[in-house]
Amino acid sequence: MNMPKSELLRATDLALADQWEAAHEVVQAYDDDPTAAWIHAVLHKIEGDLGNARYWYQRADRMSHVTDKPRAELAVIRAGLTTNEHGCN
């Protein structure tokens, strides 16, 4: 099931506001959505759980972003959601 864009934006905004747990709750509901999986990966990177982050990067097909800075990466995701670029839903 694809996650609605409004929920993806909400999860991204929560993460950017340092509300990791709330953002995590939002993305967990949409495990099969690639953008949700990408956000999920960033959240685990922020948490310091790099093994879990790598799992979600693989699910999102975004392994090239593993070393990105989390806030910059979230900004890229958010920009993609608002302009429908970067492969976001």
C-alpha positions in Angstrom: 0.0 0.0 0.0 1.4 3.4 -1.0 1.5 6.0 1.8 -0.4 9.2 1.1 1.8 12.1 0.2 0.4 14.1 3.1 1.5 11.4 5.5 5.0 11.3 4.0 5.3 15.0 4.4 4.0 14.8 7.9 6.6 12.1 8.8 9.4 14.2 7.2 8.3 17.3 9.0 8.2 15.5 12.3 11.7 14.1 11.7 13.0 17.6 10.8 11.4 18.9 14.1 13.4 16.2 16.0 10.2 14.2 16.8 11.8 10.9 15.8 9.3 8.7 17.6 6.3 10.4 16.1 7.8 10.2 12.6 8.6 6.6 13.2 5.0 5.8 14.1 3.8 7.3 10.9 6.1 5.5 8.5 5.7 2.1 10.2 2.2 2.0 8.9 3.4 1.8 5.3 6.2 -0.7 5.2 5.8 -1.3 1.4 6.0 2.3 0.3 9.6 3.1 -1.0 9.5 6.7 0.2 8.3 5.7 3.7 11.1 3.1 3.8 13.6 5.8 2.9 12.3 8.1 5.7 12.4 5.0 8.0 16.0 4.5 7.1 16.9 8.1 7.9 15.1 7.8 11.2 17.1 4.7 12.2 20.3 6.5 11.1 19.4 9.4 13.4 18.7 6.9 16.2 22.2 5.4 15.7 20.9 2.0 14.6 22.9 1.8 11.4 22.2 -1.9 10.8 18.5 -1.3 10.8 19.0 1.9 8.7 20.8 -0.1 6.0 17.9 -2.6 5.9 15.5 0.2 5.2 17.8 1.8 2.7 17.8 -1.5 0.8 14.0 -1.7 1.0 13.8 1.8 -0.4 16.4 1.1 -3.1 18.4 4.1 -1.8 21.7 2.6 -0.6 23.5 5.6 -2.3 22.2 7.8 0.6 23.6 5.7 3.5 26.4 8.3 4.2 24.2 11.4 3.7 23.7 13.8 6.6 20.2 13.1 8.0 18.8 16.6 7.9 20.1 17.2 4.4 18.6 13.9 3.3 15.2 14.7 4.9 15.3 18.1 3.0 15.9 16.2 -0.3 13.0 13.8 0.5 10.7 16.7 1.4 11.7 18.6 -1.8 11.0 15.5 -3.8 7.6 15.2 -2.2 6.6 18.8 -2.9 7.9 18.8 -6.5 7.3 15.1 -7.2 11.0 14.6 -8.1 13.7 12.2 -6.8 11.4 9.1 -7.3 9.1 10.0 -4.4 5.5 9.1 -4.6 
